[in-house]
């Protein structure tokens, strides 16, 4: 995605949230991007972050064995 596309999506209120994920933080909201010394605010938390929240819950459910998934096979002791 180009910066022009990102700005266009923000202008027309089509980009409502952004987040990153990984093994340490699981899911973390992105507040803004910085491009050429300009901070571009993303309204992730202004909108309650429903997609990020759903994604985080799914990952946690897999991680803690609340749902079965091929990424996390159950190992019996």
C-alpha positions in Angstrom: 0.0 0.0 0.0 1.3 3.4 -0.9 1.3 6.4 1.4 -1.1 8.1 -1.0 -3.5 5.2 -0.6 -3.2 5.3 3.2 -3.9 9.0 3.3 -6.9 8.6 0.9 -8.3 5.9 3.1 -8.0 8.1 6.2 -9.5 11.0 4.4 -12.6 9.0 3.5 -12.8 7.4 6.9 -12.1 3.9 5.4 -9.1 3.1 7.6 -10.4 2.7 11.1 -7.7 0.7 12.8 -4.2 -0.7 12.5 -2.3 -3.1 14.7 0.7 -5.3 14.8 1.1 -8.8 16.3 3.9 -11.0 17.4 4.9 -13.5 20.0 5.9 -10.9 22.7 3.0 -8.5 22.6 0.4 -10.7 20.9 -1.5 -7.8 19.5 -0.7 -4.1 19.9 -2.6 -1.1 18.5 -0.9 1.4 16.1 -1.6 5.0 17.1 0.2 6.6 14.1 2.7 6.3 11.3 5.4 8.8 10.7 6.3 9.7 7.1 8.7 12.5 6.1 8.5 14.1 9.6 4.7 14.0 9.5 2.8 12.1 12.1 -0.3 10.4 10.5 -2.8 9.5 13.2 -4.7 6.2 12.9 -8.0 6.2 14.8 -7.5 2.7 16.1 -8.5 3.3 19.7 -11.0 6.0 18.9 -13.2 3.3 17.4 -12.8 0.7 20.1 -10.6 -1.5 17.9 -13.1 -4.3 17.2 -11.0 -6.1 14.6 -7.8 -5.9 16.7 -9.8 -7.1 19.8 -11.3 -10.0 17.9 -7.9 -11.0 16.5 -6.3 -10.8 19.9 -9.0 -12.9 21.5 -8.6 -15.6 18.8 -4.8 -15.7 19.3 -5.2 -15.9 23.1 -7.8 -18.7 22.8 -5.4 -20.7 20.6 -2.4 -19.9 22.9 -4.2 -21.0 26.0 -5.9 -24.1 24.5 -9.4 -22.8 24.7 -9.9 -23.7 21.1 -8.2 -26.4 19.0 -6.0 -25.2 16.1 -3.4 -26.8 14.0 -0.8 -24.2 15.2 -1.0 -25.4 18.7 -1.5 -29.2 19.1 -2.5 -30.3 22.5 0.3 -32.3 24.2 -1.0 -34.6 27.0 1.3 -35.2 30.0 
